[in-house]
């Protein structure tokens, strides 16, 4: 079970709060009787972080396209794009 610390006590005994987070687990900080924050050990914080994805993994994790959508994409015009004159010297 997490220990609870009132805000004033947490500020006054911050080093102890951090030490207990490392040895006893998450420590809850309250303000005016309401839970407001949790102090975690760095190990626990890192454990809770989602794994980092590579760019390829991120792109491959997107929505899957069904066969109908793939067919629509493949039916688009194969004509080369129109020529555009970017000459602005006129």
C-alpha positions in Angstrom: 0.0 0.0 0.0 1.3 3.5 -0.8 2.1 5.8 2.0 0.4 9.2 2.1 2.1 12.5 2.8 0.5 15.8 3.3 1.9 18.5 1.0 3.6 20.4 3.8 5.2 17.3 5.2 6.3 16.2 1.7 8.0 19.5 1.2 9.7 19.5 4.6 10.9 15.9 4.3 11.4 15.7 0.5 14.7 13.6 0.8 12.9 11.1 2.9 9.9 11.0 0.6 12.2 10.2 -2.4 14.1 7.6 -0.4 10.9 5.9 0.6 9.7 5.9 -3.0 12.8 4.0 -3.9 12.6 1.5 -1.1 8.9 1.1 -0.3 7.1 2.0 -3.5 5.0 4.9 -4.7 4.3 7.7 -2.3 1.1 9.7 -2.5 1.1 13.4 -1.8 -2.2 15.0 -0.7 -3.3 18.6 -0.6 -6.4 19.5 1.5 -7.3 15.9 1.9 -7.2 15.1 -1.9 -4.6 12.9 -3.6 -2.7 15.2 -5.9 0.6 13.5 -6.9 2.6 10.3 -6.7 6.3 10.1 -6.2 7.8 7.0 -7.9 11.3 5.6 -8.1 13.0 6.1 -11.4 12.9 2.3 -11.9 9.2 2.2 -11.5 8.7 5.2 -13.7 10.8 3.6 -16.5 8.8 0.3 -16.1 5.6 2.2 -16.7 6.8 4.0 -19.9 5.6 2.5 -23.2 8.4 0.9 -25.3 9.9 3.2 -27.9 9.0 2.3 -31.5 11.2 2.8 -34.5 9.9 4.9 -37.4 9.2 1.7 -39.4 7.4 0.1 -36.4 5.3 3.3 -36.0 4.3 3.4 -39.7 3.5 -0.3 -39.8 1.3 0.0 -36.7 -1.2 2.3 -38.5 -4.6 1.2 -39.6 -4.9 -1.9 -41.8 -6.3 -1.3 -45.2 -8.8 -3.8 -46.5 -8.8 -5.1 -50.1 -11.5 -2.7 -51.2 -9.5 0.3 -50.1 -6.3 -1.0 -51.7 -8.2 -1.5 -55.0 -9.5 2.0 -54.9 -6.0 3.4 -54.3 -4.6 1.2 -57.2 -7.4 2.4 -59.6 -6.2 6.0 -59.4 -4.9 7.6 -62.7 -1.5 6.4 -63.9 -1.1 9.5 -66.1 1.9 11.6 -65.2 1.0 14.8 -63.4 0.5 18.0 -65.4 3.4 20.3 -66.1 3.5 23.5 -64.0 5.4 26.5 -65.0 7.1 28.1 -61.9 8.7 30.9 -63.9 7.6 34.1 -62.1 9.9 36.5 -64.0 7.0 37.9 -66.1 
